[in-house]
Amino acid sequence: MATTQTELIPPPQVPLGTQGFQVSKLGFGCMGLTGAYNDPLPEQDGISVINYAFSKGVTFFDTADIYGDSGANEILLGKALKQLPREKIQLATKFGISRRDVSRLADVTIKGSPEYVRSCCEASLKRLDVEYIDLYYQHRIDTSVSIEDTVGELKKLVEEGKVKYIGLSEASPDTIRRAHAVHPITAVQIEWSLWTRDIEEEIVPLCRELGIGIVPYSPLGRGFFGGKGVTENVPAVSSLV
């Protein structure tokens, strides 16, 4: 029987990685709600969008400490979570990019020291106003710090119950393998779409070998494959991190 627009089938729950983490097959990236390629939405509108996504079966929500000014995206998502059943939500956030001047995209530093990992986690928990983070990603890899040291601190956060699962974003195959040897990596988040295919050569086979899930970001080519031209609505100043 054909499905009408008012009878949309919700996305199924699927395993992400092999550690028992279940997420909705369709996730919602919250970055744009506080401005990135677009102007920020009013707070209540952003909360309404998150609630609407949940009502359609989306339970996997992605944010980061660098999204929005002064953690605004995490704060927004935290407020939305107060209206949703926490136990049915899979919450992902990230650390690792330190921006000194929000008006200059190039003026960023990457940090992965154990002390920084812990301080970021504590700050994200406070902004989100939750007791734990389901999936905690290293947003970018700090090549000045051993990945073993970074993941070692993440492992401690898992043992303390502050983080459930560990992820990496934009990591090389060697980094993924070394990190996974310290503690199981549940997911790798990386750009993957019809026009971004380079991960298929090494990273996809490696993740299959190690039992790591892949969370593609910008799967619609940053909106290009979304079916509607939006370039005329892009603000003059935008952040692409």
Secondary structure, 3 states (H helix, E strand, C coil): CCCCHHHCCCCCEEEECCCCEEEECCEEECHHHHCCCCCCCCHHHHHHHHHHHHHCCCCEEECCCCCCHHHHHHHHHHHHHCCCCHHHCEEEEEECEEECCCCCCCCEEECCCHHHHHHHHHHHHHHHCCCCEEEEEECCCCCCCCHHHHHHHHHHHHHCCCEEEEEEECCCHHHHHHHHHHCCCCEEEEECECCECHHHCCHHHHHHHHCCEEEEECCCCCCCCCCCCCHHHCCCCCCCC
